[in-house]
Amino acid sequence: MTETEHRIAVADGETIAAVHHEASGDDWIVFCHGFLSDKSGCYERRCRRAVEHGYDAVRFDFRGCGDSDGRFVEQTLSDKLADLRAVLEYVAPPSVVLFGSSFGGKVAFHAAVDDERVAAVATRAPVTYNRAFDEYRAIVEGEDERSESSNR
């Protein structure tokens, strides 16, 4: 099995770190780590296991994580989605399975919406609670009745 490290260009001259685990088939899987995680550890093992089953596998660090450029505190869902799209453009699989854990699952779901190459999405404990984020933002920004009543 061959493992090749890559630096993939993204916005503002930054790069993200990725590792391609090569297999002999045409099937691909890209692993998206969670919020405070990176491409090492379990993702390395998952990629090796995927190769054993004939998948080319890619693991990468979102900006601000692991070996990638950027500051973690400056990254948004849009930035993480752009990172995944950059990886997909770089490796250019004809078809791909996305695996995402936690926040990486949320990113994978969003990427699958408009990328025809995504054949399937597999997740582990994906973030799916948009409403909670929206309610929290409304409270913080003072747009919620609860916030207004507590200020009286």
N, C-alpha and C positions, 0 to 999 in steps of 0.2 A: 504494500500500500504506500502510495506517495502522498506526502503532506506538503503543500506549498503555501508559504506565507505571502500575503499580498497587502499592499497599501492602496486603498481606493479613494479617489478624489471625491469630495463632496463640496458643499457651499463654503464660500469665504476662504478658499485655499486650504481648508482642513482636510485631513485624511482619516479614514477608518481602517482598523486592522482586521484582516480576515484570514482564515486558513481554509484551503480547499483540500479535502480528503478525496483522492481520485479513485474511482472504481472503473470497471470495464463496460458498464451499461449506459443506457440513455436516461435513466431515472435520476432525479435530483431531489434533494431535501436541503432546505436552508433553516438553520436553527437561530431563533431570536431569544436572547436571554432576558431575564426579568429586570425589574427596576434598579436594584442595587447590586446587580450581578455582573458577570462578564463571560467571555467565550471559553474560559478555562474550566477545569474540573469535570463536572458531569457532561458538559457539551463535547469535550474531547472524547470521552468514552462513548457518548451517543453517536458521534460521527464515525468512530471506528466500527461500531456495531452496524451502522447503516451501510458502510462499505462492505462489510461481511455479507450483507443481504443485497449487494449489487447497486447501491445508490451512491452517486457522487454526493458528497455532503460538504456543506459550507457552514462554518461558525464564524461569527464576527462580533466585534464590540461596537455598540452604539457610541456615538460621540459622547465624550465625557466619562467613558467607562473603560476599564482595562487599558489596552495599549493604543486606543484611538485618541485623536486630538480632541480638543474642546474641554469646556468646563461643564461638569455634571449639572450644576445649578442653573445653567443657561439653556438646557435642552427641553424641548416641548414634544408633544405627540407628533406634531408636524415635522420636527427635525428628525425624530426617530423613524417616521415613515419615509422621509427623504433618504435616510441612511439605508434602509432596507431596499428601497427602489434602486439606489446606486449599486448595491450588491447584486441585485437581479440583473441590472443592465450590464454590469461588469462580467459576470459569469455567463450570462445569456443562455439559460437553459430553455429548451423548447417547451418544456413543461416542468412544473416544480410543486413539491409539497412544502408548505411552510409549517414549522413547528415553533410554537411560542409558549413560553412560560410566564405567568403573571402578566406584567405590563407588555412583555414581548408577544403574548397572545393577543392583546388588544391591537398592537401594531400589525400583527399578521392578519387579523380580521379586516382591518382597514385596507391593507394592501390588496387583499383578495377581491375587494369590491370592484376594482377597475383594472385589474391585470389579468388578461385572458390566459396567461401562462400558468396561473395558479390553479392546479388541478384539485387540491385539497388543503385544508387547514386542520392541523392537530394541535391541541393545546393542553396545558397543565395549569390548572387554577388561573384561568385568564381573568384579567380585569374587565368587567363588563358593566360597571355601575356608573354610567354617565350621569344619571339623574342625581346621584349623591354629590358628584363634583359640581354640577350646576347649582344645586341647593346651597352648597358650601360657599361657592363664589357669590351667590346672591346675598347671603348673610354678610360675608366679608365686605362686599361693595355697598351694603345698605339698601339693597333692592327688595328685601323680604319683609313681610309684615312683622315677623318675630323681631327682627332687628329694629324696626321703627317703634314697636311698642316698648322695647327695652330701653329706648333712648328718651322716653317721655318721663 
